[in-house]
Amino acid sequence: MKKYALFIFIIVSLLQLFSLTAAAAAEPVNATPTNVPVYINGVSVEFDAYNINDNNYFKLRDLAFQLNGTEKQFAVEWNAAEKVISLVSGKPYAKVDGDMAGKGSGSRQAKPTTSKIYLDGKEVQLTAYNIGDNNYFMLRDIGKAFDFAVDWDGVSRVIYIDCSRPYTPEIMENSGAAEETPVEGLGETPAQGSGETPATSAYTDELVRLINAERAKHGLAPLTVNSKLTAAAQLRAEESFEKYDPGHLRPDGRSAFTVLDDFGIKSSARGETLAFGSKFQEPSEVIKVWLDSPQHREIMLGDYTQIGIGMVKRDSSGSKFALYSVAALYILE
């Protein structure tokens, strides 16, 4: 009888422990809006995203919506009866009402997603939270699942998603163990042991050649290199490491084109294109991103006569990735 009572006590204790564990797992956590720029294949996209415990979580359907038509597209299917989320690689995404519906403001309560998740027919474990009846997945989990690059520029605080490169985990070399961080980069400032390499003529000359080759395809005259403009562009490339601003402002808040005044350059029209991140080891990667962006493409094919290009490569300590900053200035005399 005593043994039987002890057995019942153990079972009840285990059930209570399980209930407490399950309740703890379902406890809501605080989610704050992710207020950093996000670029997909070089194009700026505003996402409804949240930061939870120092990790970035994106609305699953918004990611599928933005990647639709790329080589990394995927479908999202919901089985309400079985409470199953199915992700299908390579399948076009079927749009629904509410996709890219806007960016939330203020902190929200997030609960762990309890639905089962399947990737190409196999159950997988992905970190996800439910916020306002929408599922938000850890960005790096999705990058790893569908093999696209997720880069974090810790200097300018920008997230880059690149479908042309495979997923690569970030390794924290100073921790004594391999650990994957939420997004690429350690967030170090340039002063913390980074080495800087200025432009090489081979790099900038090739980029000028590629731009002029594209202009020739459209019957446009080639741009000639202006030495003063090149010096101004080099300064703009360096300034991007101090503060990268897709809105083309300088670190002191002035317009990018005040750099022309600083160098005594007069023009009747002016333009600027920028590239910043770890993917720009080759000029061909820069031109590809600029051509894919309507705004950059319009400037490259604009009514200009002269060009100057600057480039800076910076090796960040603690990271195996080098960052590249490229700036091109265009003027019409």
C-alpha positions in Angstrom: 0.0 0.0 0.0 2.8 2.4 0.9 4.5 1.6 -2.4 1.3 2.3 -4.3 0.9 5.6 -2.5 4.5 6.5 -3.3 3.9 5.7 -6.9 0.8 7.9 -7.0 2.8 10.7 -5.4 5.5 10.5 -7.9 3.0 10.5 -10.8 1.2 13.6 -9.4 4.5 15.4 -8.9 5.6 14.7 -12.4 2.3 16.0 -13.8 2.6 19.1 -11.7 6.2 19.6 -12.9 5.0 19.2 -16.5 2.2 21.6 -16.0 4.6 24.2 -14.6 7.1 23.7 -17.4 4.3 24.0 -20.1 3.0 27.1 -18.4 6.4 28.7 -18.2 7.0 28.0 -21.9 3.8 29.7 -22.8 4.6 32.8 -20.8 4.5 36.0 -23.0 7.7 37.9 -23.5 8.3 41.5 -24.4 8.8 42.4 -28.1 10.1 45.8 -29.2 10.0 47.1 -32.8 13.2 46.5 -34.9 14.1 50.0 -35.9 17.0 49.4 -38.3 17.0 49.6 -42.1 16.6 46.3 -44.0 17.8 45.7 -47.5 16.8 42.7 -49.7 19.1 42.2 -52.7 20.1 45.9 -52.4 16.6 47.3 -52.2 15.4 49.0 -49.0 12.3 47.3 -47.6 10.3 48.4 -44.5 9.3 45.3 -42.4 7.0 44.8 -39.5 9.7 43.2 -37.3 10.4 42.8 -33.6 13.4 42.3 -31.4 12.9 39.6 -28.7 15.8 38.8 -26.4 18.3 40.5 -28.8 17.1 38.5 -31.8 15.2 39.9 -34.8 11.9 38.3 -35.6 10.2 39.0 -39.0 6.6 38.2 -39.9 6.8 35.0 -41.8 4.4 35.9 -44.6 6.1 39.3 -45.1 9.4 37.5 -45.7 7.7 35.1 -48.2 6.0 38.0 -49.9 9.3 39.9 -50.4 11.3 36.8 -51.6 8.6 35.7 -54.0 10.0 35.5 -57.5 13.6 35.2 -56.3 15.6 32.0 -56.3 14.9 31.7 -52.6 11.1 32.0 -52.8 8.9 29.8 -50.6 5.3 29.1 -49.9 3.5 29.4 -46.6 0.6 27.1 -46.0 -1.7 26.8 -42.9 -3.6 23.8 -41.9 -6.1 25.1 -39.3 -7.5 21.7 -38.4 -4.1 20.3 -37.4 -2.5 23.6 -36.5 0.4 23.1 -38.8 2.5 25.7 -40.7 4.0 24.2 -43.9 6.9 25.9 -45.7 7.6 24.7 -49.2 11.0 25.7 -50.9 10.9 27.0 -54.4 7.1 27.3 -54.5 5.6 30.7 -55.3 4.0 32.4 -52.4 0.2 32.9 -52.5 -0.5 36.4 -51.3 -3.1 37.0 -48.6 -4.8 40.1 -47.2 -2.6 41.8 -44.6 0.8 41.1 -46.3 3.2 44.0 -45.8 0.3 45.8 -44.0 2.5 48.2 -42.2 4.9 48.6 -39.3 3.9 48.2 -35.7 4.8 50.7 -33.1 5.5 50.3 -29.4 6.2 47.2 -27.4 4.0 44.1 -27.8 3.5 40.9 -25.9 4.8 37.8 -27.8 3.9 34.2 -27.0 5.8 31.2 -28.3 4.2 29.7 -31.4 2.7 26.3 -30.5 1.9 25.2 -34.0 4.0 22.4 -35.6 6.2 23.6 -38.4 7.1 21.6 -41.5 9.7 22.4 -44.1 9.3 20.5 -47.4 7.3 17.8 -45.6 9.6 17.3 -42.6 8.9 18.6 -39.1 11.5 21.2 -38.1 12.2 23.2 -34.9 12.3 26.9 -35.7 12.1 29.7 -33.1 8.8 31.6 -33.6 6.5 33.9 -31.6 2.9 34.9 -32.1 2.2 38.6 -32.0 -1.3 39.8 -32.7 -2.3 36.5 -34.4 0.7 36.7 -36.7 3.7 34.4 -36.6 7.1 36.0 -36.4 10.2 33.9 -37.0 13.8 34.5 -36.2 15.4 35.9 -39.3 18.5 33.8 -39.2 16.4 30.6 -38.8 14.6 31.4 -42.0 17.9 32.3 -43.7 19.4 29.0 -42.7 16.3 27.1 -43.7 16.2 28.5 -47.2 20.0 29.1 -47.6 20.1 32.9 -48.1 22.7 35.3 -46.6 21.7 37.5 -43.6 24.4 40.1 -42.9 24.5 42.6 -40.1 26.5 45.8 -40.5 27.3 46.7 -36.9 28.8 50.0 -37.8 25.8 51.6 -39.6 23.3 49.2 -38.0 21.8 47.8 -41.2 20.4 44.3 -42.0 21.2 42.9 -45.4 19.4 39.9 -46.9 21.1 38.6 -50.1 19.5 35.7 -52.1 22.6 35.4 -54.3 24.8 34.1 -51.5 24.4 31.1 -49.2 23.6 31.3 -45.5 26.7 31.6 -43.3 26.6 31.6 -39.5 28.5 34.2 -37.6 31.2 32.7 -35.3 32.1 34.6 -32.2 35.8 34.0 -32.1 36.5 35.6 -28.7 34.0 33.5 -26.7 36.1 30.3 -26.6 33.3 28.4 -28.3 31.5 28.5 -31.6 28.2 30.4 -31.2 25.8 31.7 -33.8 24.7 35.3 -33.2 21.3 36.7 -34.4 22.7 38.6 -37.3 26.1 38.9 -38.9 28.7 41.1 -37.2 29.8 41.9 -33.6 28.7 45.6 -33.7 32.2 46.9 -33.2 33.0 50.5 -34.1 35.9 51.1 -36.5 38.2 52.2 -33.7 38.2 48.7 -32.2 41.0 47.2 -34.0 39.9 47.4 -37.6 42.2 47.8 -40.6 41.2 50.1 -43.5 42.3 49.9 -47.1 41.6 52.8 -49.5 40.5 52.4 -53.1 42.6 50.6 -55.6 42.6 51.9 -59.1 41.9 48.5 -60.5 38.6 48.3 -58.5 37.3 51.7 -59.3 38.5 51.6 -62.9 36.6 48.3 -63.4 33.5 49.8 -61.8 33.7 52.9 -64.2 34.1 50.4 -67.1 31.0 48.5 -66.1 28.9 51.6 -65.7 30.0 52.9 -69.1 29.3 49.5 -70.6 25.8 49.7 -69.3 25.4 53.2 -70.6 26.6 52.1 -74.0 23.8 49.5 -74.2 21.3 52.3 -73.9 23.1 54.6 -76.5 24.5 56.9 -73.8 27.8 58.7 -73.9 30.5 57.3 -71.5 31.3 59.2 -68.3 34.8 60.6 -67.9 36.7 60.4 -64.6 37.2 63.6 -62.8 40.0 63.6 -60.3 38.4 66.1 -57.9 35.2 64.2 -58.1 37.1 61.0 -57.3 38.6 62.6 -54.2 35.1 63.7 -53.1 33.7 60.2 -53.7 36.5 58.7 -51.6 35.6 61.0 -48.7 31.9 59.9 -49.1 33.0 56.2 -49.0 35.0 56.9 -45.8 32.0 58.8 -44.3 29.8 55.8 -44.7 31.9 53.9 -42.1 31.2 56.7 -39.7 27.5 56.7 -40.5 25.9 54.9 -43.4 22.7 56.8 -44.5 20.6 55.4 -47.3 19.0 58.9 -47.4 22.3 60.3 -48.6 23.1 62.5 -45.6 26.6 63.1 -44.3 27.5 62.2 -40.7 27.0 65.8 -39.7 23.4 65.8 -41.1 24.2 67.8 -44.3 23.2 66.7 -47.8 25.7 64.3 -49.5 26.2 66.9 -52.3 27.8 69.5 -49.9 30.9 67.4 -50.4 31.0 68.9 -53.9 31.1 72.4 -52.5 33.8 71.3 -50.1 36.0 70.3 -53.1 35.0 73.4 -55.2 33.2 71.3 -57.8 30.5 73.1 -59.8 27.7 71.4 -61.7 24.3 71.9 -63.1 23.1 68.3 -62.1 24.5 65.8 -59.6 23.8 62.3 -58.4 25.2 59.7 -56.0 25.0 55.9 -55.6 26.3 54.0 -52.6 27.0 50.4 -51.7 27.9 49.2 -48.2 28.3 45.7 -46.9 30.3 42.5 -46.9 29.2 41.3 -50.4 31.0 43.9 -52.5 34.4 42.2 -52.9 34.1 42.6 -56.7 32.9 45.6 -58.7 30.5 43.2 -60.5 28.6 42.8 -57.2 28.2 46.5 -56.9 26.9 47.0 -60.4 24.5 44.1 -60.0 22.9 45.7 -56.9 22.8 49.2 -58.5 21.2 47.8 -61.7 18.5 46.0 -59.7 17.5 49.2 -57.9 15.4 51.5 -60.1 16.7 54.6 -58.3 20.4 53.6 -58.7 19.9 52.5 -62.3 18.2 55.9 -63.1 21.2 57.8 -61.8 23.8 55.6 -63.6 21.9 56.1 -66.9 21.2 59.7 -66.2 22.2 62.9 -68.1 25.7 63.2 -66.5 29.1 63.7 -68.1 31.6 63.0 -65.3 32.1 60.5 -62.5 34.2 59.9 -59.5 34.3 56.7 -57.5 35.7 56.0 -54.0 36.1 52.6 -52.2 37.2 51.6 -48.7 37.6 48.1 -47.4 37.7 47.6 -43.7 38.6 44.4 -41.9 36.7 44.3 -38.6 38.4 42.6 -35.7 36.4 39.7 -34.3 34.7 39.0 -37.6 35.8 37.0 -40.6 33.9 39.3 -43.0 35.4 42.5 -44.4 33.1 45.4 -45.1 33.2 47.4 -48.3 32.0 51.0 -48.8 31.6 52.3 -52.3 30.5 55.7 -53.4 30.0 57.1 -56.9 29.4 60.8 -57.6 28.0 61.9 -60.9 27.9 65.5 -62.3 26.8 67.3 -65.4 29.0 70.3 -66.2 
